[in-house]
Amino acid sequence: MASSTSILSTDQLFVTTALKAWEIWLSRTTKFFDNLSDERMFEEIVPGKNRAIYIYGHLLVVSDAMIPQLGLGTASYAHLRDTFLSKPDRAAADLPTVTELRAAWKEAHARLETLFAELTPEQWLAGHATVSAEDFAAQPHRNRLSILLSRTSHFGYHLGQLMLMPHS
């Protein structure tokens, strides 16, 4: 019996699978941070290590940096890279407020969702903005989809760290 649903091409299937994984890990990470009070955001994950707010800002900046890496525009939160990417936790004198970071998180990920939806499977499998045409020809796996996959696993890595926080 024939199905009424359309058959996805292999490229569409790969892209859909990767996007679903991104959505799942983003959702899990967002839920974790949404369930932390503003006060708990300043707690260390384990004694002497990063605080939750640092990981939150770090993940925000890395997600936002995907926009120029994918050749989809300019990052909105590049001004936070020094605080949450270049320097370790506690190195920056001033942090944005938790409220500011929560708003930026929502905005950045909503923007990414919109931009992701505009890409075709062929565009996902094209070279990203930080790979030369020559390098991409020799290494076609250096495509936009590989950026998405690496950032998805990045969420999982840090969410695993965050699970070490004591429950209160």
HELIX and SHEET records of a PDB file:
HELIX    1   1 THR A   10  ASP A   34  1                                  25    
HELIX    2   2 ARG A   40  PHE A   42  5                                   3    
HELIX    3   3 ALA A   52  GLN A   69  1                                  18    
HELIX    4   4 ALA A   78  LEU A   80  5                                   3    
HELIX    5   5 ARG A   81  ARG A   81  1                                   1    
HELIX    6   6 ASP A   82  SER A   86  3                                   5    
HELIX    7   7 VAL A   98  GLU A  118  1                                  21    
HELIX    8   8 PRO A  121  TRP A  124  1                                   4    
HELIX    9   9 ALA A  133  ALA A  138  1                                   6    
HELIX   10  10 ARG A  144  LEU A  162  1                                  19    
END                                                                             
